[in-house]
Amino acid sequence: MTWQQVYDPMGSMVLSTLLAAIPVVVMLVGLGFLHMKAHIAALAGLVAALVIAVVAFGMPAEMAGKAAWLGGLTGLLPIGWIVLNIIFLHQLTERNGSFTVLQDSIAGVTEDRRLQLLLIAFSFGAFFEGAAGFGTPVAVTAAMLIGLGFSPLAASGLSLIANTAPVAYGALGTPIITLAKVHGYDVNAISAMVGRQLPFFSLLVPFWLIWAFAGFRGMLQVWPAILVTGLSFAIPQFLVSNYFGPELVDVIAAAVSMLCLSLFLRVWKPARIWTSVVPRGHEASAGQASAAAARKQHPRGDVLRAWMPWVLLAVFVFLWGLPVIKNALNGLFAPNYPIGGLHNLIERVPPVVPKNTKEGAVYAFTLLSATGTAILLAAVVGGLAARYNPLQLVRVYGATFWKVRYSLMTIALMLALGTVTRYSGLDTTLGLAFAATGPLYPFFGTLMGWLGVALTGSDTASNVLFGGMQKVAAGQLGLPMNLMGAANSSGGVMGKMIDAQSIVVASTATGWVNKEGEILRYVFFHSLALAALVGILVTLQAYVPPFTGLVIP
């Protein structure tokens, strides 16, 4: 029997919106203020979502349970599969000492912590975002930063802040391509429009990142390097997105940024080398103020061997992201499992969509083509090359699984929560509250994208969820539809740092389990402030020359 979503079950959008917000509030308050363990807070949010969906929004209980089941499966594959295997690779490099050699080689490029942060968290992380997305860049960069001696808070929070500007073009342009495909936008127009919004923030975010870590004075001391990093990313991002399409935007921009920064650091050094490994203002809570350990010089062969697993990781992840390889692997093995009692039995209704639209509920078991599989292969090949025997690899893998078991549980529960809110229409009710803001819609429509990513953990999912609503609202208000479609994705990237799954990935990669609340409190202001700035830019593009000249109708 088909069930139609109801977006105002209370007959008052204020009351309905407040009810729809309860599950998210329960989870965030539990995580950020009551200091619950992450899996407990996620479970509390999921229970709240199920109760509100069934009792207030009228969703059949069986459908709600199956939506949670689908979300849990999705949390384990692909997200949990990425986390498990990147930690496995990291464990292998730590146990044989190659990670120490890697740390020393990075310090050989620059010993300044601020510049290491630019190179690894922003530029290197953007490459992994472009090649894979879905939590990979945060897992990789947070693990590398913690190995370099950064405090857990710095490694976690700053990796999350850095992973913003590239997100809209992550996983070879998947969010943009999906937005265009699902909601009927022109893919090249949307790619170009996002490319006329995010480069401003690709330039701003490196400055913001270093300010968050080192304070304003610390940032000013390295502003030339920050400017080189931001410009060398923003310019290729604009050019590729506007003239070539969304697929390789991040990969090319990140490669150019890493190269330009590395070359610049050969001819320029800051007057004062910054050795702190904790964010400014958090020295006491982190329990350490500096890291003055001398970095050794290692033979060239040892350095190459230390980098080999990470180079393999980049190669495998990039190859796995190519459509031709992904399609070939899916052709070999990628069974789809429609969720009986849920698949095509829920309808989204106007004004969210032009006409009643059935919601599919199919779990794609894409194990071969999953990014986590590419990471696992890189880890195994790198481990064998590092003279681990197969039995040792199995033992390390088992120990890794035990290490991240609660994180995997948390990710599954949080994805279950997000899936229940999607299929019950709770998140759409929240979106409609933003859509009722009239002339202020360019600003609040941007925040709708931010909310979507914060709830779902994915810019792609947010675009699927709200991309159609942006198009309808833009038409009703006389705004360019490409502007608001792009705003959904551009605003969404700033929600990436506070979505629950990304925080859990960061805490797991740094070994800071059950500290997710501290990470959330650290990054929340940055997320909201940056989202508001994107909203202001979109508003200027909607109404104020010369910004209106950037808009593609």
C-alpha positions as CSV (number, residue, x, y, z in Angstrom):
1,M,0.0,0.0,0.0
2,T,1.4,3.4,-1.0
3,W,1.9,6.1,1.7
4,Q,2.1,9.8,0.8
5,Q,4.4,12.0,2.8
6,V,2.7,14.7,4.9
7,Y,4.7,17.9,5.5
8,D,2.4,19.8,7.8
9,P,0.7,17.1,10.0
10,M,0.0,19.6,12.8
11,G,-1.8,22.0,10.6
12,S,0.8,24.6,11.6
13,M,4.1,24.8,9.9
14,V,5.7,26.2,13.0
15,L,4.6,23.2,15.1
16,S,5.4,20.7,12.3
17,T,8.8,22.2,11.9
18,L,9.6,22.0,15.6
19,L,8.5,18.4,15.6
20,A,10.6,17.6,12.6
21,A,13.7,19.1,14.2
22,I,13.5,17.0,17.4
23,P,15.5,14.0,16.2
24,V,18.4,16.1,15.1
25,V,18.3,18.3,18.2
26,V,18.2,15.1,20.4
27,M,21.3,13.8,18.7
28,L,23.3,17.1,18.6
29,V,22.4,17.9,22.2
30,G,23.3,14.4,23.4
31,L,26.6,14.6,21.5
32,G,27.6,18.2,22.0
33,F,26.3,19.1,25.5
34,L,25.4,15.9,27.4
35,H,28.7,14.3,26.4
36,M,27.0,11.0,25.4
37,K,29.1,8.5,23.6
38,A,28.5,8.9,19.8
39,H,26.7,5.6,19.3
40,I,24.4,6.3,22.2
41,A,23.5,9.8,21.0
42,A,22.9,8.4,17.5
43,L,20.7,5.7,18.9
44,A,18.7,8.3,20.9
45,G,18.3,10.5,17.7
46,L,17.2,7.4,15.7
47,V,14.6,6.4,18.3
48,A,13.3,10.0,18.3
49,A,13.1,10.0,14.5
50,L,11.1,6.8,14.5
51,V,8.7,8.0,17.1
52,I,8.1,11.4,15.4
53,A,7.8,9.8,11.9
54,V,5.2,7.2,13.1
55,V,3.2,9.1,15.7
56,A,3.3,12.7,14.3
57,F,3.8,12.3,10.6
58,G,1.8,9.1,10.2
59,M,4.5,6.9,8.5
60,P,3.6,3.2,8.8
61,A,5.8,1.7,11.5
62,E,7.0,-1.1,9.3
63,M,8.2,1.4,6.6
64,A,10.0,3.4,9.2
65,G,11.8,0.4,10.5
66,K,12.8,-0.7,7.0
67,A,14.1,2.8,6.2
68,A,16.3,2.6,9.3
69,W,17.5,-0.8,8.1
70,L,18.4,0.6,4.7
71,G,20.2,3.5,6.2
72,G,22.2,1.2,8.5
73,L,23.3,-0.9,5.5
74,T,24.3,2.2,3.6
75,G,26.3,3.4,6.6
76,L,28.4,0.2,6.6
77,L,28.9,0.2,2.9
78,P,30.2,2.5,1.5
79,I,31.0,4.8,4.5
80,G,32.1,2.3,7.2
81,W,34.0,0.3,4.6
82,I,36.1,3.4,3.9
83,V,36.8,4.0,7.5
84,L,37.8,0.4,8.3
85,N,40.2,0.1,5.5
86,I,41.9,3.5,5.8
87,I,42.6,2.8,9.5
88,F,43.9,-0.6,8.4
89,L,46.4,1.1,6.0
90,H,47.4,3.6,8.7
91,Q,48.0,0.8,11.2
92,L,50.2,-1.1,8.8
93,T,52.4,2.0,8.2
94,E,52.6,2.8,12.0
95,R,53.6,-0.8,13.0
96,N,56.6,-1.0,10.6
97,G,57.8,2.6,11.3
98,S,57.2,3.9,7.8
99,F,54.7,6.5,9.0
100,T,57.5,8.1,11.1
101,V,59.6,8.3,8.0
102,L,56.7,9.9,6.2
103,Q,56.3,12.4,8.9
104,D,59.9,13.4,8.8
105,S,59.8,13.7,5.0
106,I,56.8,16.1,5.2
107,A,58.7,18.1,7.9
108,G,61.5,18.2,5.3
109,V,59.2,20.2,3.0
110,T,58.4,22.5,5.9
111,E,58.6,22.2,9.7
112,D,56.0,24.9,10.1
113,R,52.7,23.4,11.4
114,R,50.6,25.9,9.6
115,L,52.2,25.1,6.2
116,Q,51.9,21.4,6.9
117,L,48.2,21.9,7.5
118,L,47.8,23.7,4.2
119,L,49.7,21.0,2.3
120,I,48.0,18.0,3.9
121,A,44.6,19.0,5.1
122,F,43.6,21.4,2.3
123,S,45.5,20.5,-0.9
124,F,46.2,16.8,-0.4
125,G,42.7,16.3,1.2
126,A,41.1,18.0,-1.8
127,F,42.7,15.5,-4.1
128,F,41.1,12.6,-2.2
129,E,37.8,14.5,-2.1
130,G,37.9,14.8,-5.9
131,A,38.9,11.2,-6.4
132,A,36.7,9.5,-3.9
133,G,34.7,11.7,-1.5
134,F,32.4,10.0,1.1
135,G,34.7,10.5,4.1
136,T,37.9,9.5,2.5
137,P,39.8,12.9,2.7
138,V,39.0,13.4,6.4
139,A,40.1,9.9,7.2
140,V,43.3,10.2,5.3
141,T,44.3,13.7,6.4
142,A,43.3,13.3,10.0
143,A,45.4,10.1,10.3
144,M,48.4,11.9,8.7
145,L,48.1,14.9,10.9
146,I,47.8,12.9,14.1
147,G,50.9,11.0,13.0
148,L,52.8,14.3,12.5
149,G,52.1,15.2,16.2
150,F,49.0,17.4,15.8
151,S,46.7,17.2,18.8
152,P,43.6,15.1,18.3
153,L,41.4,18.2,18.3
154,A,43.5,19.9,15.7
155,A,43.8,16.9,13.5
156,S,40.1,16.2,13.6
157,G,38.6,19.7,13.6
158,L,40.9,21.2,11.1
159,S,40.6,18.3,8.6
160,L,36.9,18.9,8.7
161,I,37.2,22.6,8.1
162,A,39.7,22.1,5.3
163,N,37.3,19.6,3.6
164,T,34.8,22.1,2.5
165,A,35.5,24.0,-0.7
166,P,36.2,20.8,-2.7
167,V,33.0,18.9,-1.6
168,A,30.7,20.0,-4.4
169,Y,32.9,18.4,-7.0
170,G,33.8,15.4,-4.9
171,A,33.9,11.8,-6.2
172,L,34.6,13.0,-9.7
173,G,31.7,15.5,-9.7
174,T,29.1,13.1,-8.4
175,P,27.0,15.8,-6.4
176,I,26.8,18.1,-9.5
177,I,26.1,15.2,-11.9
178,T,23.4,13.8,-9.6
179,L,21.7,17.2,-9.1
180,A,21.5,17.7,-12.9
181,K,20.3,14.1,-13.6
182,V,17.7,13.8,-10.9
183,H,16.1,17.3,-11.2
184,G,16.6,18.2,-14.8
185,Y,19.3,20.9,-14.6
186,D,21.8,21.3,-17.4
187,V,25.0,19.7,-15.9
188,N,27.4,22.1,-17.6
189,A,25.4,25.1,-16.5
190,I,25.2,23.9,-12.9
191,S,28.9,23.0,-12.9
192,A,29.8,26.5,-14.1
193,M,27.4,28.2,-11.7
194,V,28.9,26.4,-8.7
195,G,32.3,27.3,-10.2
196,R,31.3,31.0,-9.9
197,Q,30.5,30.6,-6.2
198,L,33.0,28.3,-4.6
199,P,36.3,29.8,-5.9
200,F,35.7,32.7,-3.6
201,F,35.7,30.2,-0.7
202,S,38.5,28.2,-2.1
203,L,40.6,31.4,-1.6
204,L,39.0,32.2,1.8
205,V,39.1,28.7,3.4
206,P,42.9,28.3,3.6
207,F,43.1,31.7,5.4
208,W,40.1,30.6,7.7
209,L,41.8,27.3,8.4
210,I,45.1,28.8,9.5
211,W,43.2,31.5,11.5
212,A,41.3,28.7,13.3
213,F,44.5,27.0,14.2
214,A,47.1,29.7,14.8
215,G,45.1,32.8,15.4
216,F,45.0,36.0,13.4
217,R,48.7,36.9,14.0
218,G,49.8,33.4,13.2
219,M,47.8,33.5,10.0
220,L,49.4,36.9,8.9
221,Q,52.9,35.5,9.3
222,V,52.3,33.0,6.5
223,W,49.8,34.9,4.3
224,P,51.9,34.6,1.1
225,A,51.9,30.8,1.3
226,I,48.2,30.8,2.1
227,L,47.5,33.1,-0.9
228,V,49.5,30.8,-3.2
229,T,47.6,27.8,-1.9
230,G,44.1,29.4,-2.3
231,L,44.7,31.0,-5.7
232,S,46.3,28.0,-7.2
233,F,43.2,26.0,-6.2
234,A,40.6,28.6,-6.9
235,I,41.7,29.5,-10.5
236,P,41.8,25.9,-11.8
237,Q,38.5,25.2,-10.0
238,F,36.9,28.1,-11.9
239,L,38.4,27.3,-15.3
240,V,37.8,23.5,-15.2
241,S,34.2,23.8,-13.9
242,N,33.3,26.5,-16.4
243,Y,35.0,25.1,-19.5
244,F,35.4,21.3,-19.1
245,G,32.7,20.1,-16.7
246,P,32.5,18.8,-13.1
247,E,34.4,15.5,-13.2
248,L,38.0,16.5,-12.7
249,V,37.6,19.9,-11.0
250,D,39.0,18.9,-7.6
251,V,41.7,16.5,-8.9
252,I,43.2,19.1,-11.2
253,A,42.9,22.0,-8.8
254,A,44.4,19.9,-5.9
255,A,47.3,18.8,-8.0
256,V,48.0,22.4,-9.1
257,S,47.7,23.6,-5.5
258,M,50.1,21.0,-4.1
259,L,52.7,21.7,-6.8
260,C,52.5,25.4,-6.5
261,L,52.7,25.4,-2.7
262,S,55.7,22.9,-2.7
263,L,57.6,25.0,-5.3
264,F,56.8,28.2,-3.4
265,L,58.1,26.8,-0.1
266,R,61.5,26.2,-1.8
267,V,62.0,29.9,-2.2
268,W,60.1,31.3,0.7
269,K,60.0,30.5,4.4
270,P,58.2,32.3,7.3
271,A,60.3,34.5,9.6
272,R,59.1,32.4,12.6
273,I,58.6,28.6,12.5
274,W,55.4,27.6,14.2
275,T,55.8,24.4,16.2
276,S,52.5,24.3,18.1
277,V,50.3,21.2,17.4
278,V,47.1,22.4,19.1
279,P,44.7,25.1,18.0
280,R,45.2,28.6,19.5
281,G,43.2,28.8,22.7
282,H,43.1,25.0,23.3
283,E,46.6,24.5,24.7
284,A,45.6,23.7,28.2
285,S,42.7,21.4,27.3
286,A,44.9,19.5,24.8
287,G,47.6,19.0,27.4
288,Q,50.5,19.9,25.2
289,A,51.8,23.2,23.9
290,S,54.3,22.4,21.3
291,A,56.2,19.6,19.5
292,A,59.9,20.3,19.4
293,A,61.0,16.8,18.4
294,A,63.8,16.9,15.9
295,R,63.1,15.4,12.5
296,K,65.6,12.9,11.2
297,Q,67.0,12.7,7.7
298,H,66.3,9.4,6.1
299,P,67.8,7.7,3.0
300,R,66.0,8.4,-0.2
301,G,65.0,4.8,-0.6
302,D,63.3,4.7,2.9
303,V,61.4,7.9,2.1
304,L,60.1,6.4,-1.2
305,R,59.0,3.2,0.6
306,A,57.3,5.3,3.3
307,W,55.3,7.2,0.6
308,M,54.5,4.1,-1.4
309,P,51.3,3.0,0.4
310,W,49.9,6.5,0.2
311,V,50.8,6.9,-3.5
312,L,49.2,3.5,-4.1
313,L,46.2,4.8,-2.2
314,A,45.9,7.8,-4.4
315,V,46.3,5.7,-7.6
316,F,43.8,3.0,-6.6
317,V,41.2,5.5,-5.4
318,F,41.6,7.6,-8.5
319,L,41.2,4.6,-10.8
320,W,38.2,3.3,-8.9
321,G,36.6,6.7,-9.4
322,L,36.8,6.5,-13.1
323,P,33.4,5.7,-14.7
324,V,34.8,3.1,-17.1
325,I,36.4,1.1,-14.2
326,K,33.5,1.6,-11.8
327,N,31.0,0.4,-14.5
328,A,33.2,-2.6,-15.4
329,L,33.4,-3.7,-11.7
330,N,29.7,-3.2,-11.2
331,G,29.2,-5.3,-14.3
332,L,31.1,-8.2,-12.6
333,F,29.3,-8.0,-9.3
334,A,26.9,-5.4,-8.0
335,P,23.5,-6.9,-7.0
336,N,20.7,-4.5,-6.1
337,Y,18.3,-5.4,-3.3
338,P,15.0,-3.6,-3.3
339,I,13.7,-3.2,0.2
340,G,10.4,-5.0,0.2
341,G,7.6,-3.0,1.9
342,L,9.5,0.3,1.3
343,H,10.6,0.4,-2.4
344,N,8.3,2.6,-4.5
345,L,5.7,2.6,-1.7
346,I,6.3,6.2,-0.5
347,E,5.4,9.2,-2.5
348,R,6.8,12.7,-2.3
349,V,4.0,15.2,-3.1
350,P,3.7,18.9,-4.2
351,P,5.0,21.5,-3.5
352,V,8.2,19.6,-3.1
353,V,7.9,18.0,-6.5
354,P,5.8,19.0,-9.5
355,K,3.7,15.8,-9.2
356,N,3.6,12.8,-7.0
357,T,6.9,10.9,-7.2
358,K,7.6,7.5,-5.8
359,E,10.7,7.0,-3.7
360,G,12.9,4.1,-4.6
361,A,14.5,2.1,-1.8
362,V,17.2,-0.1,-3.3
363,Y,20.4,-1.2,-1.5
364,A,23.2,-1.5,-4.0
365,F,25.8,-4.0,-2.8
366,T,28.6,-2.4,-4.9
367,L,31.4,-4.1,-3.0
368,L,33.9,-4.4,-5.9
369,S,33.5,-0.7,-7.0
370,A,33.4,0.8,-3.5
371,T,36.1,3.2,-2.6
372,G,36.8,1.2,0.5
373,T,37.8,-1.7,-1.7
374,A,40.3,0.4,-3.5
375,I,41.7,1.5,-0.2
376,L,41.9,-2.2,1.0
377,L,43.8,-3.2,-2.1
378,A,46.2,-0.3,-1.7
379,A,46.8,-1.4,1.9
380,V,47.3,-5.1,1.0
381,V,49.7,-4.3,-1.9
382,G,51.6,-1.8,0.2
383,G,51.7,-4.2,3.1
384,L,53.1,-7.1,1.0
385,A,55.6,-4.7,-0.5
386,A,56.6,-3.7,3.1
387,R,57.3,-7.4,3.8
388,Y,54.2,-8.2,5.9
389,N,53.2,-11.8,5.4
390,P,49.5,-12.7,4.7
391,L,48.9,-14.0,8.3
392,Q,50.3,-10.7,9.7
393,L,48.0,-8.7,7.4
394,V,45.0,-10.7,8.7
395,R,46.0,-10.2,12.3
396,V,46.4,-6.4,11.8
397,Y,43.0,-6.3,10.0
398,G,41.3,-8.1,12.9
399,A,42.8,-5.7,15.4
400,T,41.7,-2.7,13.2
401,F,38.2,-4.0,13.1
402,W,38.1,-4.3,16.9
403,K,39.5,-0.8,17.2
404,V,36.8,0.8,15.1
405,R,33.8,-1.4,16.0
406,Y,32.0,1.4,17.9
407,S,32.7,3.9,15.2
408,L,31.1,1.5,12.6
409,M,28.1,1.1,14.8
410,T,27.8,4.9,15.1
411,I,28.0,5.5,11.4
412,A,25.3,2.9,10.8
413,L,23.0,4.4,13.4
414,M,23.5,8.0,12.1
415,L,22.8,6.9,8.5
416,A,19.7,5.1,9.8
417,L,18.6,8.4,11.4
418,G,19.2,10.3,8.2
419,T,17.3,7.8,6.1
420,V,14.3,7.8,8.4
421,T,14.1,11.6,8.2
422,R,14.3,11.4,4.4
423,Y,11.6,8.8,3.8
424,S,9.3,10.1,6.5
425,G,9.5,13.7,5.1
426,L,10.9,15.2,8.3
427,D,13.8,16.8,6.5
428,T,11.5,18.1,3.8
429,T,9.4,19.9,6.4
430,L,12.5,21.6,7.6
431,G,13.4,22.5,4.0
432,L,9.9,24.0,3.5
433,A,10.4,26.2,6.5
434,F,13.4,27.8,4.7
435,A,11.5,28.0,1.4
436,A,8.9,30.3,3.1
437,T,11.3,33.2,3.5
438,G,10.3,35.2,0.3
439,P,12.9,37.8,-0.8
440,L,15.3,36.4,1.7
441,Y,15.1,33.0,0.0
442,P,18.6,33.2,-1.7
443,F,20.1,33.3,1.8
444,F,17.9,30.8,3.5
445,G,17.8,28.5,0.4
446,T,21.6,28.3,0.7
447,L,21.2,27.3,4.3
448,M,18.8,24.6,3.2
449,G,21.7,23.0,1.4
450,W,23.8,23.4,4.5
451,L,21.0,21.7,6.5
452,G,20.7,18.9,4.0
453,V,24.4,18.0,4.2
454,A,24.4,18.3,8.0
455,L,21.5,15.8,8.2
456,T,22.5,13.4,5.5
457,G,26.3,13.7,5.5
458,S,26.4,14.0,1.7
459,D,26.3,16.9,-0.7
460,T,24.9,14.4,-3.2
461,A,22.1,13.4,-0.9
462,S,21.3,17.0,-0.1
463,N,21.1,17.8,-3.8
464,V,18.7,14.8,-4.4
465,L,16.6,15.9,-1.4
466,F,16.3,19.6,-2.0
467,G,17.4,20.2,-5.6
468,G,13.9,20.0,-6.9
469,M,12.5,22.3,-4.2
470,Q,15.2,24.9,-5.1
471,K,14.1,24.8,-8.7
472,V,10.4,25.2,-7.8
473,A,11.0,27.9,-5.3
474,A,13.2,29.8,-7.7
475,G,10.5,29.7,-10.4
476,Q,7.9,31.0,-7.9
477,L,10.1,33.9,-6.8
478,G,11.5,34.8,-10.2
479,L,15.0,33.8,-9.4
480,P,17.4,32.0,-11.8
481,M,17.0,28.3,-11.2
482,N,20.7,27.6,-11.8
483,L,21.6,30.1,-9.1
484,M,19.6,28.3,-6.5
485,G,20.4,24.8,-7.7
486,A,24.1,25.7,-7.4
487,A,23.5,27.4,-4.0
488,N,22.1,24.2,-2.6
489,S,25.4,22.5,-3.4
490,S,27.7,25.4,-2.5
491,G,25.9,26.0,0.8
492,G,25.9,22.3,1.4
493,V,29.7,22.0,1.5
494,M,29.8,24.0,4.7
495,G,27.6,21.5,6.4
496,K,30.1,18.7,5.7
497,M,32.2,19.6,8.7
498,I,29.3,19.1,11.2
499,D,27.6,16.1,9.7
500,A,27.7,13.2,12.2
501,Q,29.4,10.7,10.0
502,S,32.3,13.0,9.1
503,I,32.8,13.7,12.8
504,V,32.9,10.0,13.6
505,V,35.3,9.4,10.7
506,A,37.6,12.1,12.1
507,S,37.5,10.9,15.7
508,T,38.2,7.3,14.5
509,A,41.1,8.3,12.3
510,T,42.7,10.2,15.2
511,G,41.9,7.6,17.9
512,W,39.8,10.2,19.7
513,V,36.8,8.0,20.2
514,N,34.0,9.3,22.4
515,K,35.2,12.8,21.9
516,E,32.9,13.6,19.0
517,G,31.1,16.2,21.1
518,E,34.2,18.2,21.5
519,I,34.9,18.1,17.8
520,L,31.4,19.2,17.1
521,R,31.6,22.2,19.4
522,Y,34.9,23.2,17.9
523,V,33.7,23.2,14.2
524,F,30.1,24.3,14.6
525,F,30.8,28.1,14.6
526,H,33.0,27.7,11.5
527,S,30.4,25.7,9.7
528,L,27.5,28.1,10.4
529,A,29.6,31.3,9.7
530,L,30.9,30.0,6.4
531,A,27.4,28.8,5.3
532,A,26.1,32.3,6.1
533,L,28.9,33.9,4.0
534,V,27.9,31.6,1.1
535,G,24.3,32.7,1.6
536,I,25.3,36.4,1.5
537,L,27.2,35.8,-1.8
538,V,24.2,34.0,-3.3
539,T,22.0,36.9,-2.3
540,L,24.4,39.4,-3.9
541,Q,24.3,37.3,-7.1
542,A,20.5,37.3,-7.0
543,Y,20.0,41.0,-6.6
544,V,23.2,43.2,-6.7
545,P,25.3,44.2,-9.7
546,P,28.0,43.3,-10.6
547,F,27.5,40.0,-8.9
548,T,24.4,39.4,-10.9
549,G,26.6,39.3,-14.0
550,L,28.1,36.0,-12.7
551,V,24.7,34.2,-12.8
552,I,23.8,31.7,-15.5
553,P,20.0,31.9,-16.1
